[in-house]
Amino acid sequence: MCRPSARPARDGFVVSSFLEDITRKQWSKILKNDALTKVLSRPSSDPNSTPTPIRQGDILKRPQLANTLTMIMEEGADALYKGSLAASLSSEIISAGGILTQADLAAYSPTIRDPINATVKGYTILGAPPPSSGGATMIAAARYIAGFEEPYGANFDTLSKHRTSEAMKHAFAMRMNLADPAFYDETNDVVRDMIESDYVDSLRRNFHSDDSVQPTGNYGGEKWAQLSEGGEGGGERRKTTGLNYLEDHGTAHLSVIDSDLNCVALTTTVNTEFGSGFLSPSTGILLNNQMDDFASEGRPNYFGLAPSPLNYPEPFKRPLSSMSPSIVLYDNKPRMVLGASGGPKIITGERERVATS
């Protein structure tokens, strides 16, 4: 993975119209960091000139990032977490007012968990487990809709849309109870109710109407509801944002399937455009702003999701994410390998894609 990425970083690549557009839109954020400004500015022979954003067709080079990728390729992950890269990266972060130390980097290790899975109408959905919320939420919505005698009408009619909307409301209400399972054993109980127990069926029986919506506190049912209309009774007040707010930001997805039917669904993100806006001058690494995926008391996150106390930040805790790399099997053979970008719309978009394919 490092070698094919290091080559264009060192030799340069052509700036796309998308990169030009997003750079212009985020220019005020970019200008707050000298290293990022230097990378995303058009070349100028005058060192005193005002920086201007790159344009489509320009050649963009990332030599520091190329060197970093080469070191990781040659020395392994320890080059980043325990070697010279860690020392320079943490030093630059602290100099900029951050708190990430070399000891923090050395203490980090990835957690590998088995995917969750459920079979719905003969299709087996494999999804990422918590602290990713996508797999369980998508499966819960699919199971909810599958319980109707006719899940979808002709051309996805109004009733179909209503049922889909209600399914997602229940699924997202249950999602509020998901968190890093290393911190909350209850997360495993929620996942079980979302993907295999009869709890989703009980939601459809007891908290659904084909001609109306439910009171906010009904979504998620008696066991897992957290939302309330006004925040009374310990529930979180519901916050909303316009749909035009939820567009592509800092997420990319790659789906691969080979001739032997081996599959990979890989989602990666810096969260929002240019992440935290901090580019390490020596390593070329752009730091993400994934901390926003944690909940903050009394206010929604960047994507408008209501906060859950289970997802408040704690040392060594990993935040709840909407990333949803997924594989769908039929007759034990891959039918779809998919993922998406767009924050929480990843889940709704993927569920819709699976349902209509």
C-alpha positions in Angstrom: 0.0 0.0 0.0 2.9 2.4 0.7 4.8 2.0 -2.5 2.0 2.9 -5.0 1.1 5.9 -2.7 4.6 7.1 -2.3 5.2 7.3 -6.1 2.6 10.0 -6.9 3.4 11.8 -3.7 7.1 12.1 -4.8 6.6 12.6 -8.5 3.4 14.6 -8.4 -0.2 14.2 -9.5 -2.6 16.3 -11.4 -5.0 18.4 -9.3 -8.6 17.4 -10.1 -11.6 19.7 -10.3 -12.9 18.3 -7.0 -9.6 19.0 -5.2 -9.6 22.6 -6.6 -13.2 23.1 -5.5 -12.8 21.8 -2.0 -9.5 23.7 -1.5 -11.2 27.0 -2.4 -14.2 26.2 -0.1 -11.8 25.5 2.8 -9.2 28.1 2.1 -9.8 30.1 5.3 -9.2 26.8 7.3 -6.1 26.0 5.3 -4.5 29.4 5.8 -4.4 28.7 9.6 -1.7 26.2 9.0 1.5 27.2 7.2 2.5 23.7 6.1 -0.9 23.0 4.7 -1.0 26.4 3.0 2.3 25.7 1.4 1.2 22.4 0.0 -2.1 23.7 -1.4 -0.9 27.0 -2.8 0.1 27.7 -6.4 3.8 28.1 -6.9 5.2 31.6 -6.9 8.6 33.1 -7.5 7.8 35.9 -5.0 8.1 34.7 -1.4 6.1 37.7 -0.2 3.2 37.1 -2.5 -0.3 36.3 -1.1 -0.9 32.5 -1.4 -3.6 31.4 -3.9 -5.3 28.0 -4.0 -4.2 25.3 -6.4 -6.2 24.9 -9.6 -7.3 22.0 -11.7 -4.4 20.8 -13.9 -1.7 21.9 -11.5 0.9 19.3 -10.4 0.8 18.7 -6.7 3.8 17.1 -5.0 4.1 15.7 -1.4 7.8 14.9 -0.9 7.6 14.8 2.9 4.7 12.3 2.8 6.6 10.3 0.2 9.5 10.0 2.6 7.2 9.0 5.4 5.6 6.3 3.4 9.0 5.0 2.3 10.1 4.7 5.9 7.0 2.9 6.9 7.4 0.6 3.9 11.0 -0.2 4.9 10.7 -0.2 8.7 7.1 -1.2 9.4 4.5 0.5 11.5 7.0 1.1 14.4 8.6 3.8 12.3 5.4 5.9 12.8 4.5 4.8 16.4 7.9 4.3 18.0 10.6 5.6 15.7 11.9 8.9 14.5 8.6 9.8 12.8 6.8 9.6 16.2 9.3 11.9 17.8 9.0 14.6 15.1 5.3 14.3 14.7 4.5 14.6 18.5 7.0 17.5 18.8 5.2 19.4 16.1 1.8 18.7 17.5 2.8 19.9 21.0 4.4 23.0 19.5 1.1 23.8 17.8 -0.8 23.5 21.1 -1.8 19.9 20.9 -1.4 17.2 23.6 -0.4 14.1 21.6 2.9 12.8 23.0 5.4 10.3 21.8 4.3 8.0 24.6 0.7 8.2 23.4 1.8 7.1 19.9 3.9 4.2 21.4 1.0 3.0 23.4 -1.4 2.8 20.5 -2.3 -0.5 18.9 -5.1 -1.5 16.5 -8.0 -3.7 17.7 -9.0 -6.5 15.4 -12.6 -7.8 15.8 -14.6 -10.2 13.7 -17.3 -8.7 11.5 -20.9 -9.0 12.5 -23.3 -10.8 10.2 -27.0 -11.6 9.7 -29.0 -13.3 7.0 -32.0 -11.3 5.7 -34.2 -12.8 3.0 -31.4 -15.2 2.0 -28.7 -12.5 1.8 -25.9 -12.5 4.4 -24.7 -9.1 5.3 -21.2 -8.8 6.8 -20.5 -5.5 8.5 -18.0 -3.8 10.7 -18.6 -4.3 14.4 -18.6 -1.5 17.1 -17.2 1.0 17.6 -18.3 1.2 13.9 -22.1 1.6 14.0 -22.7 0.9 10.3 -23.0 -2.9 10.2 -25.5 -3.2 13.1 -27.6 -0.2 12.1 -27.9 -1.3 8.5 -28.8 -4.9 9.5 -31.4 -3.7 12.0 -33.1 -1.5 9.4 -33.0 -4.3 6.8 -34.6 -6.8 9.3 -37.3 -4.3 10.2 -38.3 -3.8 6.6 -38.0 -7.5 5.7 -40.7 -8.3 8.2 -43.5 -6.7 6.1 -45.4 -9.0 3.8 -44.6 -6.7 0.9 -41.5 -4.7 2.0 -41.4 -2.6 -1.1 -44.2 -1.4 -3.4 -43.9 -0.6 -7.1 -41.2 1.9 -8.0 -40.5 2.4 -4.3 -43.9 4.1 -3.6 -44.8 6.4 -0.7 -45.6 3.6 1.7 -42.2 2.0 1.0 -40.5 5.3 1.7 -42.4 5.7 4.9 -41.5 2.2 6.1 -37.9 2.8 5.2 -37.9 6.1 7.1 -39.4 4.5 10.2 -36.9 1.6 10.0 -34.0 4.0 10.0 -35.4 6.0 12.9 -35.6 2.9 15.0 -32.2 1.7 13.9 -30.6 5.1 14.6 -32.3 5.3 18.0 -30.8 1.9 18.9 -27.5 3.1 17.5 -27.3 5.7 20.3 -26.6 2.8 22.7 -23.6 1.6 20.7 -20.1 2.5 21.9 -16.6 1.1 22.2 -17.3 -2.5 23.5 -14.0 -2.4 25.4 -15.7 0.1 27.7 -19.4 -1.0 27.7 -20.4 -4.6 27.7 -24.0 -3.4 27.1 -22.9 -2.7 23.5 -22.9 -6.4 22.8 -26.5 -6.6 24.0 -27.6 -3.8 21.7 -25.9 -5.5 18.7 -27.6 -8.8 19.6 -31.0 -7.1 19.5 -30.2 -5.3 16.3 -28.9 -8.3 14.3 -30.4 -11.6 15.7 -33.0 -11.4 18.5 -36.7 -10.8 18.0 -36.4 -7.2 19.3 -36.5 -5.6 15.9 -39.7 -7.6 15.1 -41.2 -6.3 18.4 -40.5 -2.7 17.3 -42.3 -3.3 14.0 -45.3 -4.8 15.9 -45.6 -2.4 18.7 -44.1 0.9 17.5 -45.1 1.2 13.8 -48.0 2.6 11.9 -48.3 2.7 8.1 -50.1 6.1 8.2 -48.3 8.1 10.9 -45.0 8.6 12.6 -44.2 7.7 16.2 -43.6 10.0 19.2 -39.8 10.6 19.4 -39.5 8.6 22.6 -40.9 5.5 21.0 -38.0 5.0 18.6 -35.8 2.3 19.8 -38.6 0.8 21.9 -38.8 0.5 25.7 -35.4 -1.1 26.0 -33.2 1.2 23.9 -34.9 4.5 23.5 -32.8 7.5 24.5 -34.5 10.4 22.6 -37.3 12.5 24.0 -39.2 15.5 22.6 -37.8 17.9 25.1 -35.0 16.1 26.8 -37.1 15.3 29.9 -36.6 12.2 31.9 -32.9 11.9 31.1 -33.4 11.7 27.4 -31.4 13.8 25.0 -33.1 16.6 23.1 -33.3 15.8 19.4 -31.3 18.2 17.2 -31.7 18.4 13.4 -29.8 19.9 10.5 -30.6 20.5 6.9 -29.8 17.7 4.5 -27.6 19.9 2.3 -25.3 19.9 5.4 -24.5 16.3 4.9 -22.3 16.1 1.8 -19.0 14.3 1.0 -16.2 15.5 3.3 -13.1 13.6 4.2 -14.0 9.9 3.6 -13.0 7.5 0.8 -13.9 3.9 0.2 -12.3 1.1 -1.9 -14.0 -2.1 -2.9 -12.0 -5.0 -4.4 -12.9 -8.5 -5.6 -10.5 -10.8 -7.4 -11.0 -13.8 -9.8 -11.0 -16.1 -6.8 -13.8 -14.1 -5.2 -11.7 -12.8 -2.4 -13.2 -9.5 -1.2 -12.0 -6.3 0.5 -14.2 -3.4 1.6 -12.0 -0.6 3.0 -13.2 2.7 4.3 -10.7 5.4 5.4 -11.4 9.0 6.7 -10.0 12.2 8.1 -13.6 13.0 9.1 -14.2 16.4 7.5 -12.4 18.4 4.8 -8.7 18.4 5.5 -9.3 16.9 8.9 -8.0 19.0 11.8 -6.4 21.4 9.3 -3.0 20.5 10.8 -0.3 19.2 8.5 2.9 18.0 10.0 5.7 19.8 8.2 8.3 17.1 8.6 6.2 14.0 7.9 3.6 15.4 5.5 0.9 13.7 7.6 -2.5 15.5 7.7 -4.1 14.9 11.1 -7.8 14.0 11.2 -10.5 15.5 13.4 -12.0 12.2 14.3 -12.5 13.4 17.9 -15.7 14.9 16.6 -17.1 11.4 16.4 -17.2 11.4 20.2 -20.3 12.9 21.8 -20.4 16.3 23.6 -23.1 16.9 26.2 -25.9 19.1 25.1 -25.0 19.5 21.4 -25.0 17.4 18.2 -21.8 16.5 16.4 -20.7 17.9 13.1 -23.1 15.7 11.2 -26.1 16.6 13.4 -26.4 13.4 15.4 -27.7 13.8 19.0 -25.2 13.0 21.7 -25.1 9.8 23.7 -23.4 9.6 27.1 -22.0 6.2 26.2 -19.9 7.9 23.5 -18.4 10.7 25.7 -14.6 10.7 25.4 -12.4 8.8 27.8 -8.7 7.8 27.8 -8.0 4.9 25.3 -11.6 4.9 24.2 -12.4 4.8 20.5 -15.3 6.9 19.2 -18.5 5.6 17.5 -18.2 5.9 13.7 -20.6 5.6 10.8 -18.1 4.1 8.5 -19.7 0.9 7.0 -17.5 -1.3 4.9 -19.8 -4.2 4.0 -19.9 -7.4 2.0 -23.2 -9.1 1.0 -23.2 -12.8 0.2 -25.9 -14.9 -1.5 -25.5 -18.7 -1.5 -22.2 -18.1 0.3 -20.8 -16.1 -2.7 -20.2 -12.4 -2.8 -23.0 -10.4 -4.3 -21.9 -6.9 -3.3 -18.8 -5.3 -1.8 -19.6 -1.8 -0.8 -19.0 1.3 1.3 -19.6 5.0 1.0 -18.9 8.5 2.3 -21.1 11.1 3.9 -21.1 10.6 7.7 -24.4 9.0 8.9 -25.7 9.1 5.4 -23.3 6.2 4.7 -25.6 3.9 6.5 -28.8 5.0 4.9 -27.2 5.1 1.4 -25.8 1.7 1.7 -29.0 0.2 3.1 -30.9 1.6 0.1 -28.3 0.3 -2.3 -28.5 -3.2 -0.9 -32.3 -3.1 -0.9 -32.6 -2.0 -4.5 -29.9 -4.3 -6.0 
